[in-house]
Amino acid sequence: MNRFYELRTEKALSQRTIARLLNVSQATYNNWENSRTEPSVAQLIKCAQLFGVSVDYLIGNSEEYGVINYTNRLLTDDESTLLGIYRALSLSMQKSLLNFLNDIKSD
């Protein structure tokens, strides 16, 4: 059993949005969600980071979220979404976005 559907709907995100954030096709994500195929270990780690849970929770081996806490505090849903979008961008787009954010922060 996996928890892709449960976690995605908790965040009120579409399959298309999650697929884009993970840099996979919507069909690929749909197959994961419906247990027709399984993501690679690297893809599982990305999913766990995006959803803020452990891989064990994601694949149903644990009932505990095992929340991944990289910053010593939990991210809000909006922060998690922004981080996921940022990570899905190309390096040049990430740089452009950071420049833009720094520009508006200075105003």
C-alpha positions in Angstrom: 0.0 0.0 0.0 1.2 3.5 -0.8 0.0 6.8 0.4 0.5 9.0 -2.6 -3.2 9.7 -3.1 -3.8 10.5 0.6 -0.8 12.9 0.8 -1.6 14.6 -2.5 -5.3 15.2 -1.6 -4.3 16.4 1.9 -2.3 19.2 0.1 -5.2 19.8 -2.3 -2.9 19.3 -5.3 -3.6 17.7 -8.6 -1.8 14.8 -10.1 -0.5 17.1 -12.8 1.0 19.6 -10.2 2.7 16.8 -8.2 4.0 15.2 -11.4 5.5 18.6 -12.5 7.1 19.1 -9.1 8.6 15.7 -9.3 9.7 16.1 -12.9 7.7 13.1 -14.2 4.7 12.7 -16.5 1.2 12.8 -15.0 0.7 9.2 -16.3 3.8 8.1 -14.4 2.6 9.7 -11.2 -0.9 8.2 -11.8 0.7 4.7 -12.1 2.5 5.2 -8.8 -0.7 6.4 -7.1 -2.6 3.5 -8.3 0.1 0.9 -7.6 0.5 -0.1 -11.2 4.2 0.8 -11.2 6.7 1.8 -8.5 9.0 4.8 -8.3 12.7 4.3 -8.1 14.4 4.8 -4.7 15.6 8.3 -5.8 12.0 9.1 -6.9 10.6 7.8 -3.5 13.1 10.1 -1.7 11.9 13.1 -3.8 8.3 12.2 -3.1 9.0 11.9 0.7 10.7 15.3 0.7 7.9 16.9 -1.3 5.3 15.5 1.1 7.4 16.0 4.2 7.1 12.4 5.4 9.5 9.4 5.6 9.8 6.9 2.8 8.6 4.2 5.2 5.3 6.2 5.8 5.0 6.9 2.1 5.1 3.2 1.1 3.0 2.0 4.1 5.7 0.4 6.2 5.0 2.8 9.1 1.9 4.5 10.6 4.1 7.4 11.8 4.6 10.3 9.4 8.3 10.4 10.3 8.3 14.0 9.2 11.5 15.0 7.5 12.7 18.2 9.2 15.6 19.7 7.3 15.4 23.2 8.9 14.6 22.2 12.5 11.0 23.4 11.9 8.1 22.2 9.8 7.4 24.0 6.6 3.9 25.4 6.0 2.0 23.9 3.0 2.8 27.1 1.0 6.5 26.8 1.8 6.5 23.2 0.8 4.8 24.0 -2.4 7.1 26.8 -3.2 10.2 24.7 -2.4 8.8 21.9 -4.7 8.2 24.3 -7.5 11.7 25.8 -7.1 13.3 22.4 -7.1 11.5 21.5 -10.3 12.9 24.6 -12.2 16.0 24.5 -14.3 19.2 26.0 -12.7 18.9 29.1 -14.8 15.3 29.6 -13.9 16.1 29.1 -10.2 18.8 31.8 -10.5 16.3 34.1 -12.2 13.7 33.5 -9.5 16.2 34.2 -6.7 17.3 37.4 -8.5 13.7 38.5 -8.8 12.9 37.7 -5.1 16.0 39.6 -4.0 14.9 42.6 -6.1 11.4 42.7 -4.6 12.8 42.1 -1.1 14.9 45.2 -1.4 11.9 47.4 -2.3 
